[in-house]
């Protein structure tokens, strides 16, 4: 039988009633003739509770035991979902990561999936099981210890299973009914997209859209897994939600597909750095070793052998960045006059595969922001995106103005 993967997020399984509702959706797909692999998250709020318990127990905790504790939330959901399906007379059983097995690296709390052998689950499908309920977010290390994949890891689990089992599709059920042109809470004119390309979704996810986890989209793009984002709380039709697919499957699309934003950005500048070969490597190597995720980078024109270096990073990593730079300065690796951190900025981006073949998108974006008297502090571009750093207080105005200017409320 064809295989379908269905993933239910924490809000979709937050209560027993919601688990029953999700189980009914699974039953509909079983009735259509699918063997179904259900990936479940922990019930809403449970992972935070477990993480809190670990922190209260041990400030300098063993990462292996951390994974053992926080992975238990998904185990509970998987068991409850399997029991609910059995009550509906649907042959189902739960699977923990090590039972499948979901083979991962040994990087506890941030492991990566290396392989999912399908033999165990396929053998059970052959014996009459119709639904395998798999605990998301977890796997097993080469040493046989439980591992977790990091926040959002259940999305990655679902896509990895869809690839491993050559599934017809991977349906991600969440608390929104699809992917929108921007956050409807910021722009009331936001429109749900019927289809979006892998590349666009990857950019939107990495730029702040929280519908799908970035690693899951990367995996789907690599293995050509069709993703569908759906709401757990609305009645579904065959064309419900948003399909994330290859660019070739989208007949018509706007030049710009969406506007993404991130409030939690910071801009950091090293003033008067020695401008010499290797200085960028010294700066950003130290930041990387310090665990700082650098995004936008700008180097000013050199004067008298000195230059300014500016970058953006998540606002909660400013302290790490400052520590890494001071240590690098103390060691003599770099020299600078001053370090300035601006934690009152936001990143706003326009994304669209149509930008590859259309000119003038950047000019239009900058004109729109200028008309609203919004100053651009940093700019970065790729083939299908333009991002700017602006003062945080203008973020919502910028998003709304760009959404209107590119007429994203209208279909192509």
JOFEN-V922541 format. One record per backbone hydrogen bond with DSSP energy under -0.5 kcal/mol. CO is the residue of the C=O (numbers start at 1). NH is the residue of the N-H. Records with the same first field share a line. If there is no record, write none. Layout:
CO = NH + NH
This chain:
2 = 35
3 = 168 + 169
4 = 37
5 = 171
6 = 39
7 = 9 + 173
8 = 41
9 = 12 + 13
10 = 13 + 44
11 = 14
15 = 19
16 = 20
17 = 21
18 = 22
19 = 23
20 = 24
21 = 25
22 = 26
23 = 27
24 = 28
25 = 29
26 = 30
27 = 31
28 = 32
29 = 34
30 = 33
34 = 36
35 = 4
36 = 38 + 132
37 = 6 + 39
38 = 40 + 134
39 = 8
40 = 136
43 = 46
45 = 49
46 = 50
47 = 51
48 = 52
49 = 53
50 = 54
51 = 55
52 = 56
53 = 57
54 = 58
58 = 61
59 = 61
61 = 63
62 = 65 + 66
63 = 67
64 = 68
65 = 69
66 = 70
67 = 71
69 = 72
70 = 73
71 = 74 + 75
72 = 76
73 = 77
74 = 78
75 = 79
76 = 80
77 = 81
78 = 82
79 = 83
80 = 84
81 = 85
82 = 86
83 = 87
84 = 88
85 = 88 + 90
86 = 89
89 = 91
91 = 130 + 131
93 = 133
95 = 135
96 = 99 + 100
97 = 100 + 101 + 102
101 = 103 + 117
102 = 140
103 = 114 + 115
106 = 108
107 = 110
112 = 105
115 = 103
118 = 122
119 = 123
120 = 124
121 = 125
122 = 126
123 = 127
124 = 129
125 = 128
130 = 36
131 = 93 + 133
132 = 38 + 134
133 = 95
134 = 40 + 136
135 = 138
137 = 149
139 = 147
140 = 104
141 = 144
145 = 141
147 = 139
148 = 111
150 = 153
152 = 155 + 156
153 = 137 + 157
154 = 158
155 = 159
156 = 160
157 = 161
158 = 162
159 = 163
160 = 164
161 = 165
162 = 167
163 = 166
169 = 5 + 171
170 = 172 + 228
171 = 7 + 173
172 = 230
173 = 9
174 = 232
179 = 193
181 = 259
183 = 186 + 187
186 = 188
187 = 190
191 = 181
194 = 243
196 = 245
197 = 201
198 = 202
199 = 203
200 = 204
201 = 205
202 = 206
203 = 207
204 = 209
205 = 208
213 = 216 + 217
214 = 218
215 = 219
216 = 220
217 = 221
218 = 222
219 = 223
220 = 224 + 225
224 = 226
226 = 170
227 = 244
228 = 172 + 230
229 = 242
230 = 174
231 = 234
237 = 240
242 = 229 + 244
243 = 196 + 245
244 = 227
245 = 198
246 = 249
247 = 250
249 = 251
254 = 354
255 = 354 + 355
258 = 351
260 = 349
262 = 347
263 = 265
264 = 315
265 = 345
266 = 313
267 = 342
268 = 311
269 = 271 + 340
270 = 309
271 = 337 + 338
273 = 307
274 = 276
276 = 279
278 = 282
279 = 283
280 = 284
281 = 285
282 = 286
283 = 287
284 = 288
285 = 289
286 = 290
287 = 292
288 = 291
291 = 293
292 = 294
293 = 314
296 = 312
298 = 310
303 = 306
305 = 275
306 = 303
307 = 273
308 = 300
309 = 270
310 = 298
311 = 268
312 = 295
313 = 266
314 = 317
315 = 318
317 = 321
318 = 322
319 = 323
320 = 324
321 = 325
322 = 326
323 = 327
324 = 328
325 = 329
326 = 330
327 = 331
328 = 332 + 333 + 334
329 = 332
335 = 274
338 = 271
340 = 269
341 = 343
342 = 267
344 = 392
345 = 265
346 = 390
347 = 262
348 = 388
349 = 260
350 = 386
351 = 257 + 258
352 = 355
353 = 356
354 = 357 + 358
360 = 364
361 = 365
362 = 366
363 = 367
364 = 368
365 = 369
366 = 370
367 = 371
368 = 372
369 = 374
370 = 373
373 = 375
375 = 377
378 = 389
380 = 387
382 = 385
384 = 352
385 = 382
386 = 350
387 = 380
388 = 348
389 = 377 + 378
390 = 346
391 = 394
392 = 395
394 = 398
395 = 399
396 = 400
397 = 401
398 = 402
399 = 403
400 = 404
401 = 405
402 = 406
403 = 408
404 = 407
407 = 410
